[in-house]
């Protein structure tokens, strides 16, 4: 699995709150623990790894302590770092969250969102060409957080190579390059993202309205399949021969951070395995729900996911 996109470090400051500051009306957090986790495209890689895939991340990070921490975490998780470029001209994206009793109190973002430069882009394109030629990935995942790695030039060139080499492509988009991902195999926006680019469409969640949104998307992208995440309402998929809303399973939600990463990871595994869109959507929906039961960004528990998926598939036969 080749994952191209924005990688980030998730940093957690965890403590307890039992009083308000006398200096300002803010809680005082008694710091008890600090954790670092893989975020963004790195979280996609961690999820794919947890599900038995072999992820390769292609990205640019800063030549800084956050970048070094990310590389250490990836190596500790046995995830390839061969196509990660550490640039002196960038800073590594780091999201610092302050938590107390599993509640988010504050988030601090350290990031750089301008496009990577020509040298950095060419470095990635050279690596991608080599990976496609030698390792022949089963799928290519574009994980776009609008942090600058996925430039228009890079997107277009990689999509052309994927078509030449008959490699399925999946996209988890953000707003800036939304309509640059032409001819992709599977396009996975969330409902807010797709409504923002088609503001005249109806917002009520019905199969008919979602089909209209999907048709509007296909008219722009000519994508083969659409998978729209609907938060607590589940997911909607639209393929050549079928469309359906798959409702979310009732769960105790602890944290929705990283759920989108898990959904695209599960979809990539399903697509690489030759599943149909119903199976891919069901598997992805369950995966996204499962990680919401955990606090913080974590990879999915594959044993639980597989068990739930098999149970749901048995109900359909």
C-alpha positions, 0 to 999 in steps of 0.5 A: 500500500503506497500512502502519499500525503500529509503526515503529522505527530499527535502529542497528548498532554494528559492530566487532572483538573480540580480547580480554576486558575486565580489568574484567569478563568481557565482550568489548571491541569495537573500534568500526569502523562505525555504521549505521542502517536502517529497522525494523518497519513501516518495513522493511515499507515498504522491502521493498514499495518494493524490490518495486515497490510504493508504500508509505505508512506511518501511524504515530506517532514521537517528536519526537527525534533517532531520529525525525528519523533515521527520517524522513531514511532514509524520504525517502532511500528515496523513501518517503512520510512524509505520515502520520507524526506526530511526538509530543512525548509519545512516544519513537521505538523504537530497537534498537541491536545490537552486532555483531562478525564478523556475530555479535550480542553485545548489543541495547539497546532504547529504546522506549515501549509504552503505547498512543498517546493519543486525540489521536494516534489521531485524527490517524492515523484522519483521515489513514487516512480521507483516504488511503483516500478519495483514494489508494484503497490496494490493500491495508492492512497492520497491522504490530503490534509491541505498541509502542502505535500499533495500539490496539483503537479504531484497529484496529476503525475501520480494519477497518470502513473497509476492509470498507466500501471493499472493501480487502484487509487483512493482519496481522502480529500480536503477542500483545496485540491478537491477537484484535482483527483480525476479518474480515481477508483474511490473518492471518500469525502465526508458530508461536510466536505462534499456539501461545501463544494456543492452548496446548492444541493439538499443537505437532508440525508436521504439516499436520493439526495446522496445519489445526486451529490455523488452524480455531481461529484462524478460529473467533475471527477469521473471517479468510479466509486464514491464513499461519503462518511456521515458521522453518526449516521454511518456511510453512503456508497455509490458504485456503478450498480448499487448505492446504499446508506449503511447505518452506524453501529450504536457505540459508546463514543469516546473520541472521533479523532482519526476516524476518517483515517481508519475509514480510508485505511479499511477501504484500501484493504477492501479494495486491494482484496477485490471486494465489492463496494458494499463489503468495502463500505460495511468494513470501513463503517465498522472500522471507523466506529470501533476507533471512536471507542478509544481516546486519542488517535489509535489504529483499529483493533483488527480482531474485533473489526474482523469479528464484527464484519463477519457477523454483519456479513452473515446477516446479509446471507 
